[in-house]
């Protein structure tokens, strides 16, 4: 599955990113599976699960016992000026640790479902898709690369934010920051697993669409097309939609918690910055640059989660458009026409969409709504506390 999709630089870098995510997940204990090359299947390992639980519990404990933020001059100024900001920050710290714990625990709890879903993806890759050329599927490589870069930028941003705001360097700071970065990386890798699985489904749907286009071109050129080929593509498409539904049900709570945490961190960060820069009349300095780069990277990572699901959804919508091209073929074989009608009817009743927690579909429209809602929450927070600003 992790073989390069071509011989170009982009494809090789995407393959390297996939392997890096796999090995990093093993090291941090958030991917408790071993791979059997003989059967080409993943197997859940109780030892890896125990290792992951102990390791990540240790990271959380070290973060709690080595607070890296409470004594930074910027926060002390903000908290001394605004008591509400200190209370909100305490609530946010509890929410962040709770989010990390819930995300990791649910990933381990759902590991059996994850194993079955990933094994089916591996089976599809080996039995049906491994012989197709993938060099033209640039969207997959681009999304994988950007996601890998975003995870690295998140860790670098955390290091800059923690070290740049700390006046004194000590062993406690080093332990706290290191544990915090590893804890953040574990959560980001868990979210990356969903992102990559969505991108594999996108790539397989893209292959099905390309095969349908090839069949249309063959018919337009007077060549014969077997109805069994259309039925075969319909079966693959049906399996991909079932996999997308299973993925959404496995990762919905984790992804919702991660996205809410990104948006909440940005809202509170802007609120604290308003107090620091406007209320306290501090001029823009290096700390402001550190703050803004953290906001930008957070929004980038949040939007990548939206973009992956939207890309898969848009590609699946193109299937119906491609099927309409068969209507332009004259004297279409009756069996082929029936198979095309079945495919079109299936696309009408079933759509590839990622529905999280039964609340919303993940796409660009919902992404914009969440961003606007976050801005409105920021306005509400400012209006609620405007007397202290």
Secondary structure, DSSP 8 states (H G I E B T S, - for coil): --S-SSSSHHHHHHHHHHHHHHHHHHHHT---EEEETTTTEEEE-HHHHHHHHHHHHHHHHHHHHS-SSTT-HHHHHHHHH-HHHHHHHHHHHHHHHHHHHHHHHHHHHTHHHHHHHHHHHHHHIIIIITTS--TT-HHHHHHHHHHHHHHHHHHHHHHHHHHHH-SS--HHHHHHHHHHHHHHHHHHHHHHHHHHHHHHHHHHHHHHHHHHHHHHHHHHTT----HHHHHHHHHHHHHHHHHHHHHHHHHHHHHHHHHHHHHHHHHHHHHHHHIIIIIS-----HHHHHHHHHHHHHHHHHHHHHHHHHHHHHHHHHHHHHHHGGGG-SS--HHHHHHHHHHHHHHHH-----EETTTEE-SHHHHHHHHHHHHHHHHHHHHHTGGG-
